[in-house]
Amino acid sequence: MALLFVLFPIVEIYLLIKVGAKIGLANTFFYLLAMMVLGIGLIRTQGLFLMRNMQKQLTQGQLPADSVVHSLLIFASGAFFAFPGFLSDVVGLALLLPGTRHLAAKVLKRKFQNMLRQGAVRFTSAGSGFAAGFGQWPPQGPAQPMRDVSPLEIDSQANGDVIDVTPTKKD
């Protein structure tokens, strides 16, 4: 993997010099600029499409795992378009095209599943939400339901003791 980080820029520079010598400096510059604009435009349209799909799946009660993977791949394509060069443009475009992106998503998910099976990736959870760890760590006992509390309720009861946040009837 480290070799990739060394070889990729070397290949990019080599291609920039070779192609730039054939088509000229100005044409190379305008090509790179056009690819950057095209890439950003594609990322915006594809990203909006995937965000709508994610929202649709969430409202239907489905887990949007595929949409998250595709969003990450589109983000990666944006990073490739931001890196000036011909090879990075090809990789970025490949990640934006639905066919190759689906193939990359399938490979990425399979690799991630293998990592999970081997124990190379672990997920932990700390309580039931953001406020779960306040007071003691790790949180103990059953998770408590959370509710919105107005600042007036907190200020009127703030005397150094624990604030009772049981639901109250509002007018």
C-alpha positions as a printed NumPy array, in Angstrom:
array([[  0.   ,   0.   ,   0.   ],
       [  2.844,   2.387,   0.812],
       [  4.33 ,   1.625,  -2.583],
       [  1.088,   2.863,  -4.152],
       [  1.495,   6.267,  -2.467],
       [  4.975,   6.532,  -3.958],
       [  4.253,   5.152,  -7.422],
       [  0.976,   6.981,  -8.067],
       [  2.459,  10.527,  -8.054],
       [  5.448,   9.342, -10.101],
       [  3.154,   7.863, -12.768],
       [  1.025,  11.052, -12.697],
       [  4.057,  13.283, -13.269],
       [  5.338,  10.998, -16.018],
       [  1.955,  11.077, -17.798],
       [  1.663,  14.857, -17.389],
       [  5.078,  15.334, -19.016],
       [  4.44 ,  12.854, -21.851],
       [  0.899,  14.   , -22.68 ],
       [  1.825,  17.652, -22.115],
       [  4.659,  17.307, -24.637],
       [  2.202,  15.934, -27.21 ],
       [ -0.704,  18.355, -26.741],
       [  1.073,  21.407, -25.331],
       [  1.175,  23.171, -21.986],
       [ -1.965,  25.284, -22.48 ],
       [ -4.045,  22.314, -23.67 ],
       [ -2.853,  20.22 , -20.739],
       [ -3.765,  22.978, -18.294],
       [ -7.223,  23.482, -19.809],
       [ -7.831,  19.728, -19.89 ],
       [ -7.007,  19.43 , -16.199],
       [ -9.197,  22.431, -15.408],
       [-12.087,  21.02 , -17.471],
       [-11.783,  17.621, -15.785],
       [-11.849,  19.277, -12.394],
       [-15.029,  21.2  , -13.259],
       [-16.621,  18.108, -14.824],
       [-15.689,  16.011, -11.804],
       [-17.117,  18.5  ,  -9.339],
       [-20.324,  18.708, -11.38 ],
       [-20.649,  14.927, -11.514],
       [-19.939,  14.625,  -7.811],
       [-22.656,  17.155,  -7.02 ],
       [-25.287,  15.451,  -9.158],
       [-24.359,  11.917,  -8.093],
       [-24.069,  12.991,  -4.463],
       [-27.53 ,  14.598,  -4.475],
       [-28.986,  11.498,  -6.115],
       [-27.466,   9.226,  -3.482],
       [-28.546,  11.522,  -0.624],
       [-32.148,  11.367,  -1.877],
       [-31.911,   7.576,  -2.093],
       [-30.529,   7.404,   1.457],
       [-33.347,   9.591,   2.78 ],
       [-35.93 ,   7.521,   0.9  ],
       [-34.541,   4.28 ,   2.334],
       [-34.468,   5.689,   5.869],
       [-38.073,   6.893,   5.65 ],
       [-39.075,   3.399,   4.481],
       [-37.291,   1.888,   7.488],
       [-34.457,   0.338,   5.473],
       [-30.776,   0.501,   6.362],
       [-28.964,   2.522,   3.655],
       [-25.704,   0.542,   3.771],
       [-25.279,   0.498,  -0.006],
       [-25.914,   4.238,  -0.235],
       [-23.251,   4.919,   2.391],
       [-20.691,   2.819,   0.498],
       [-21.555,   4.574,  -2.764],
       [-21.314,   7.978,  -1.069],
       [-17.843,   7.103,   0.196],
       [-16.799,   6.021,  -3.287],
       [-18.097,   9.298,  -4.751],
       [-16.138,  11.185,  -2.105],
       [-13.045,   9.206,  -3.097],
       [-13.675,  10.071,  -6.746],
       [-13.766,  13.739,  -5.781],
       [-10.391,  13.352,  -4.121],
       [ -9.013,  11.795,  -7.318],
       [-10.402,  14.651,  -9.426],
       [ -8.879,  17.189,  -7.025],
       [ -5.469,  15.609,  -7.599],
       [ -4.248,  16.974, -10.953],
       [ -3.296,  14.327, -13.447],
       [ -4.529,  11.968, -16.098],
       [ -4.384,   8.723, -14.135],
       [ -6.261,  10.199, -11.176],
       [ -8.942,  11.513, -13.573],
       [ -9.409,   8.034, -15.004],
       [ -9.725,   6.509, -11.514],
       [-12.084,   9.302, -10.413],
       [-14.271,   8.863, -13.468],
       [-14.324,   5.09 , -12.974],
       [-15.59 ,   5.585,  -9.422],
       [-18.331,   7.924, -10.645],
       [-19.679,   5.663, -13.38 ],
       [-22.43 ,   3.466, -11.904],
       [-21.168,   0.175, -13.367],
       [-17.608,   0.404, -12.09 ],
       [-18.76 ,   2.032,  -8.841],
       [-21.081,  -0.94 ,  -8.154],
       [-18.2  ,  -3.307,  -8.835],
       [-15.91 ,  -1.325,  -6.502],
       [-18.662,  -1.261,  -3.841],
       [-19.057,  -5.028,  -4.062],
       [-15.294,  -5.557,  -3.683],
       [-15.117,  -3.032,  -0.813],
       [-18.021,  -4.644,   1.055],
       [-16.541,  -8.136,   0.617],
       [-13.158,  -6.919,   1.917],
       [-14.831,  -5.223,   4.894],
       [-16.839,  -8.372,   5.701],
       [-13.634, -10.427,   5.657],
       [-11.985,  -7.928,   7.986],
       [-14.966,  -8.196,  10.356],
       [-14.807, -12.006,  10.325],
       [-11.071, -11.956,  11.071],
       [-11.557,  -9.519,  13.941],
       [ -9.485,  -6.784,  12.299],
       [-12.354,  -4.292,  12.755],
       [-14.412,  -3.884,  15.915],
       [-17.277,  -1.626,  16.798],
       [-18.075,  -0.494,  20.295],
       [-20.967,   1.436,  21.681],
       [-21.072,   3.568,  24.782],
       [-24.587,   3.755,  26.113],
       [-27.672,   4.908,  24.331],
       [-26.631,   8.286,  23.046],
       [-24.546,  11.416,  23.446],
       [-25.386,  12.   ,  27.099],
       [-25.006,   8.35 ,  28.115],
       [-21.609,   8.723,  29.762],
       [-22.223,  11.782,  31.923],
       [-21.566,  11.059,  35.588],
       [-19.959,   7.639,  35.347],
       [-17.952,   5.75 ,  32.788],
       [-18.747,   3.219,  31.485],
       [-22.485,   3.821,  31.823],
       [-24.239,   1.271,  34.012],
       [-27.832,   0.186,  34.283],
       [-30.607,   0.386,  31.719],
       [-30.555,   3.197,  29.185],
       [-32.79 ,   6.073,  30.185],
       [-35.116,   7.697,  27.657],
       [-34.102,  11.202,  26.671],
       [-36.377,  14.227,  26.251],
       [-35.901,  17.864,  25.388],
       [-35.61 ,  20.167,  28.383],
       [-36.063,  23.89 ,  28.126],
       [-33.358,  26.154,  29.597],
       [-35.995,  27.582,  31.975],
       [-36.558,  24.13 ,  33.51 ],
       [-32.843,  23.643,  34.05 ],
       [-32.235,  27.12 ,  35.527],
       [-35.191,  26.906,  37.906],
       [-33.983,  23.588,  39.341],
       [-30.206,  24.049,  39.228],
       [-29.209,  23.919,  42.881],
       [-26.312,  21.506,  42.567],
       [-28.461,  18.392,  42.87 ],
       [-29.499,  16.042,  40.11 ],
       [-32.177,  17.642,  37.953],
       [-35.391,  15.662,  37.592],
       [-36.243,  15.56 ,  33.912],
       [-39.431,  13.518,  34.074],
       [-41.949,  14.594,  31.442],
       [-44.266,  17.358,  32.568],
       [-47.503,  18.5  ,  31.004],
       [-47.042,  21.721,  29.061],
       [-49.776,  24.349,  28.606]])
